[in-house]
Amino acid sequence: MATNRPRSSTGPYEAATSFAALLRRTEAARSSQIESLTSSPRAIALAELGRKGRPNADEIVANVTAMTRALELADRLDADTILAKHQALVAGHMPAAAGRWRTEQVWIGGSSRSPHAAAYVAPVFERVPAAMGDLTGFMSRDDLPLLAQVALTYAQFESIHPFPDGNGRTGRALLHAQLRHGGLTREAIVPVSAGLLIDIDRYSQALTIYRDGDVEPIVTAVCEALFPALVSSRQLIADVTAARAGWGDRIRARRGAAAWALADMVATRPVIDARLAAEKLGVSTVNA
């Protein structure tokens, strides 16, 4: 039987934008997981609504902000934009260091008291500004295959370790900005961190090998992480689309009612409250 109820009020551009937000959230959570920052989906969703108090969830939401900032500034791949990404990421828990190159020695592994027995010791902090200037110069080249350039930029960024904290997440946000800048992605992102998590030991080893002078493993690791990420992204979008389509015959609201827009909104932002619904839908909180 025919029905005059609309299946969705979302057009192609709005749908792409909505799924882009969903994929950014996925990438932020997986990128944080690489740094052993985990939180439940519910806690992350509540933190997005402004309900603070769970540190890991708050940091993951800050990572969403940093990712968004990275994509907004993708037309400018310079030191100032990298600092802006870091500012968005750590301003909540490290305000004094946010958006500034480090002024201390850092290392990976070993003890927090000294670099003795560390797996890697980053360059002394006095060399960071010049090293980052060299890296942004490399990023501006247009004579290299984009994926190889992105992978090498990421590995060099991690090796410089320009910040006291948040290097991995800032580096992966920069990776997505490069993919957008190079035209490989447009509206959405590919949650490459989900691909890297499949074999985190291989990824870590590839960074170590890069620092020993062999660039091939990290290029291969980043490129191969893209393919499972693409598969999982497509599946996620397909599942959400199917769920949203199934609501079309169950919503009894009149054509043009806010309930249809609410269904579109909930499809890609599964936890909302009346305040947010009222703001996004242009209705009163009572109606929401």
C-alpha angles and dihedrals in degrees: 000000000000119000131197094208112115116241093214139351092212120107125206095270094046090048091051090049092049094049089046089060090048092051092046088055090049092050093047092052093047094044089052090047089059086061090048092254107137135164138165119270089242093054091048091049092049091048088054087057089057098260099139128187106090104091098201093047090047091052092048090052088049086054089056088054091049091049091050091048091050092054092045089056096040092117089065117053101180140118094271093056091049089053090049091053091051091047090055091048105049107018090104098056105018105032095159093056099035114122095001132107111249121268097196140062117269134188140175121241128354119074129334088231099060142356091247108132091005117155091224135007115204123221118281111275094247088069096051100090093050092043091051090048089055091048095051087050089055090049091056094059117110100190098083134080104265099231092050091048091049093049093048092046090052093048093048092047090053090048093051089046091195096186134055090234139004097042097133095048093043090048092052091047087053089050090059091046089055092050089051092044091051092050096244090120127029121171101001136034133231109240093230092170089068088058093047090051091061089076108011093167091058090049093051092046091050090057090051092049090049090057088053089057105265111116100178100083096055092046089051093046094052094044093048092047089062095065101058087040090057091049093050092045092053091048092049092050091046092051093048092046091051092049092049092049090053091059092059095084094041102053108090098187121123121263111283095020118143090244090078093053089045090055090053090048095049091050091070100022105043098182118056138147134215093264094056093042091051091049096048098040099040095237134120120272088244091058091043 
